[in-house]
Amino acid sequence: MHKSRITAAAIAGVTAAMMFGAPALADDGTVLTADSPAGPAVAVGDTISSGLATGTQAVFATAPAGSNGMKCAGSSLSAVVNDNPAAPGAATLGANLGLSSCTVSGIVGVTGVNSVTINNQPYATTTASDGTVSVAGTATAPISATLNLRTLLGSVTCVFVASGNAITGVADNTDNSITFTDQQFVKSTGPAACIANAYFTAKYTPVVTSAGSPVFVN
């Protein structure tokens, strides 16, 4: 009898430790949640959005990790949630990118930026439980950007297309961010003043719902 009571007490203790010592998990948790990893599902049809991390710029560099190229002080990322399944899995979204207040440096003969247009938006986007953010274009609507630049010989137009028609970022719950690093764009059309390749780097944080709640990936 004494042994049975000891065994029952041990089982109860282990059960309590599992209940109160383990991380909290939401029942039927979805890939995207609001407020916390165990928070409510981000609703299908909601728009999540973010601006650049404080003190950073969106950069199209002439080389990976390079300091020359086009830098934009303003940039926004927004995406409509099309599907938010149970985790683990991948949420699907339609994403839009905006760029503003852009300048250029270190490109011979180029003196400034007249305009930047991101074409064919929104782009099909998935956010997976492991934090991988994948953005894809199509054959008829590729991921591309049109730059109108000022040069010593007048204005020129350059069109760049994402290498492989896709770019990849990383979502991080630590600061509710999405980061793109050295994503390659290749010149599609334009004169010699347009560089051959541009490498896109930007960090967006915090990513929030339309109600302003931070978004977590599970």
C-alpha positions as CSV (number, residue, x, y, z in Angstrom):
1,M,0.0,0.0,0.0
2,H,2.8,2.3,1.0
3,K,4.6,1.5,-2.3
4,S,1.5,2.3,-4.3
5,R,1.1,5.7,-2.7
6,I,4.8,6.5,-3.5
7,T,4.3,5.5,-7.1
8,A,1.1,7.5,-7.4
9,A,2.8,10.6,-6.0
10,A,5.7,10.2,-8.4
11,I,3.4,10.0,-11.4
12,A,1.5,13.1,-10.2
13,G,4.8,15.0,-9.8
14,V,6.0,14.1,-13.3
15,T,2.6,15.1,-14.7
16,A,2.7,18.5,-13.0
17,A,6.2,19.1,-14.2
18,M,5.1,18.4,-17.8
19,M,2.1,20.7,-17.5
20,F,3.8,23.6,-15.9
21,G,7.4,23.3,-17.0
22,A,7.0,22.7,-20.7
23,P,6.5,25.6,-23.2
24,A,2.8,26.5,-23.7
25,L,1.4,25.3,-27.0
26,A,-1.9,26.5,-28.5
27,D,-4.4,23.8,-29.3
28,D,-4.7,23.5,-33.1
29,G,-2.1,26.2,-33.4
30,T,-1.7,27.8,-36.9
31,V,1.5,28.8,-38.7
32,L,0.8,32.5,-38.2
33,T,-0.4,33.7,-34.8
34,A,-0.9,37.1,-33.2
35,D,0.5,38.4,-29.9
36,S,2.5,35.2,-29.1
37,P,3.4,31.8,-30.5
38,A,0.4,30.4,-28.6
39,G,-1.8,33.3,-29.6
40,P,-4.9,33.4,-31.9
41,A,-4.6,32.6,-35.5
42,V,-4.0,35.5,-37.9
43,A,-7.2,35.6,-39.9
44,V,-7.4,34.7,-43.5
45,G,-8.0,37.9,-45.4
46,D,-6.1,40.0,-42.9
47,T,-3.1,42.1,-44.1
48,I,0.2,41.9,-42.2
49,S,2.7,44.6,-42.8
50,S,6.0,46.1,-41.7
51,G,8.5,48.9,-42.4
52,L,12.3,48.8,-42.3
53,A,14.1,48.1,-39.1
54,T,15.0,51.3,-37.4
55,G,18.3,52.8,-38.8
56,T,18.4,50.5,-41.8
57,Q,17.9,50.9,-45.5
58,A,16.7,48.6,-48.4
59,V,19.8,48.1,-50.6
60,F,20.3,46.9,-54.1
61,A,24.1,46.5,-54.0
62,T,26.4,45.9,-57.0
63,A,27.9,42.9,-55.2
64,P,26.9,40.6,-52.3
65,A,27.3,42.5,-49.0
66,G,28.5,45.5,-51.1
67,S,28.3,49.1,-50.1
68,N,27.8,50.6,-53.6
69,G,24.5,50.6,-55.5
70,M,21.0,51.9,-54.8
71,K,19.9,52.5,-51.2
72,C,16.3,53.4,-50.2
73,A,15.6,55.1,-46.8
74,G,11.9,54.1,-47.1
75,S,10.5,50.6,-47.8
76,S,7.3,48.8,-46.8
77,L,6.3,45.1,-46.9
78,S,2.6,44.1,-46.8
79,A,0.9,40.8,-47.5
80,V,-2.7,39.5,-47.5
81,V,-3.1,36.2,-45.8
82,N,-4.7,33.7,-48.2
83,D,-4.4,30.6,-46.1
84,N,-3.1,29.9,-42.5
85,P,-3.1,26.2,-41.9
86,A,-2.3,24.3,-38.7
87,A,1.4,24.1,-37.8
88,P,3.7,22.7,-38.9
89,G,2.9,23.8,-42.4
90,A,3.2,26.9,-44.6
91,A,0.9,29.9,-44.8
92,T,0.2,31.4,-48.2
93,L,0.1,35.1,-48.9
94,G,0.0,37.7,-51.6
95,A,2.9,40.1,-50.9
96,N,3.6,43.7,-52.0
97,L,6.9,45.7,-51.7
98,G,7.3,49.4,-51.7
99,L,10.5,51.5,-52.1
100,S,11.0,55.3,-51.7
101,S,13.6,57.9,-51.0
102,C,16.2,56.1,-53.0
103,T,19.8,57.3,-53.8
104,V,22.7,55.8,-55.7
105,S,26.4,55.7,-55.1
106,G,29.5,54.1,-56.5
107,I,28.1,53.4,-60.0
108,V,30.2,55.1,-62.7
109,G,28.2,57.7,-64.6
110,V,25.0,57.4,-62.5
111,T,24.1,60.5,-60.5
112,G,20.7,59.8,-59.0
113,V,17.3,57.9,-58.9
114,N,14.2,59.3,-60.6
115,S,11.9,56.5,-59.7
116,V,11.6,52.9,-58.7
117,T,8.7,50.6,-59.6
118,I,8.1,47.1,-58.4
119,N,6.2,45.3,-61.1
120,N,3.6,42.5,-61.2
121,Q,2.5,42.7,-57.6
122,P,1.3,41.0,-55.5
123,Y,3.6,38.0,-55.5
124,A,2.8,34.5,-54.4
125,T,4.5,34.1,-51.0
126,T,4.7,31.2,-48.5
127,T,5.9,31.4,-44.9
128,A,6.8,28.0,-43.5
129,S,7.0,26.8,-39.9
130,D,10.8,26.8,-40.1
131,G,10.8,30.5,-40.8
132,T,11.5,30.3,-44.5
133,V,9.8,33.1,-46.5
134,S,9.6,32.2,-50.2
135,V,8.4,34.8,-52.8
136,A,7.8,33.6,-56.4
137,G,6.9,35.2,-59.7
138,T,5.4,33.6,-62.8
139,A,6.6,33.3,-66.4
140,T,4.2,36.0,-67.4
141,A,4.5,38.1,-64.3
142,P,8.1,37.8,-62.9
143,I,9.5,39.4,-59.8
144,S,11.0,42.6,-61.3
145,A,11.9,46.2,-60.7
146,T,12.1,49.1,-63.1
147,L,14.6,51.8,-62.2
148,N,14.7,55.2,-63.9
149,L,18.1,56.6,-63.2
150,R,19.8,59.9,-63.9
151,T,23.2,59.7,-65.6
152,L,25.7,62.1,-67.0
153,L,24.1,61.6,-70.5
154,G,20.5,61.9,-69.3
155,S,17.9,59.5,-67.8
156,V,18.0,55.8,-68.5
157,T,15.6,52.9,-67.6
158,C,16.8,49.6,-66.2
159,V,14.7,46.5,-65.6
160,F,15.9,43.9,-63.2
161,V,14.4,40.4,-62.7
162,A,14.9,38.1,-59.7
163,S,17.3,35.3,-60.4
164,G,15.3,32.1,-60.8
165,N,12.2,34.3,-60.5
166,A,12.3,33.9,-56.8
167,I,13.7,35.4,-53.6
168,T,13.9,34.0,-50.1
169,G,13.8,35.6,-46.7
170,V,13.9,34.5,-43.0
171,A,11.2,35.2,-40.4
172,D,12.4,35.5,-36.8
173,N,10.1,35.5,-33.8
174,T,12.8,37.2,-31.6
175,D,11.9,40.6,-33.1
176,N,9.0,39.7,-35.4
177,S,11.1,40.3,-38.4
178,I,11.5,39.2,-42.0
179,T,15.0,39.6,-43.5
180,F,16.2,39.3,-47.1
181,T,19.9,39.1,-47.7
182,D,21.8,39.4,-51.0
183,Q,18.9,38.2,-53.1
184,Q,20.1,38.4,-56.7
185,F,18.4,40.4,-59.5
186,V,19.7,40.3,-63.0
187,K,19.5,43.1,-65.6
188,S,16.8,42.2,-68.1
189,T,16.8,45.4,-70.2
190,G,18.7,48.7,-70.2
191,P,21.9,50.4,-71.5
192,A,25.4,49.9,-70.2
193,A,24.8,52.4,-67.4
194,C,22.6,49.8,-65.8
195,I,24.7,47.4,-63.7
196,A,24.5,43.7,-64.6
197,N,23.4,42.4,-61.2
198,A,21.9,43.9,-58.1
199,Y,21.7,42.2,-54.7
200,F,18.7,43.0,-52.5
201,T,19.1,43.2,-48.7
202,A,16.4,44.5,-46.3
203,K,15.1,43.8,-42.8
204,Y,11.5,44.5,-42.0
205,T,10.3,44.7,-38.3
206,P,8.0,44.5,-36.5
207,V,5.6,42.5,-38.8
208,V,2.1,43.2,-37.4
209,T,-1.5,42.4,-38.2
210,S,-4.0,45.1,-39.3
211,A,-4.8,45.5,-35.6
212,G,-1.2,46.2,-34.7
213,S,-0.5,42.8,-33.0
214,P,3.0,41.3,-33.6
215,V,3.0,38.2,-35.9
216,F,4.7,35.0,-34.9
217,V,5.6,32.0,-37.0
218,N,5.0,28.5,-35.7
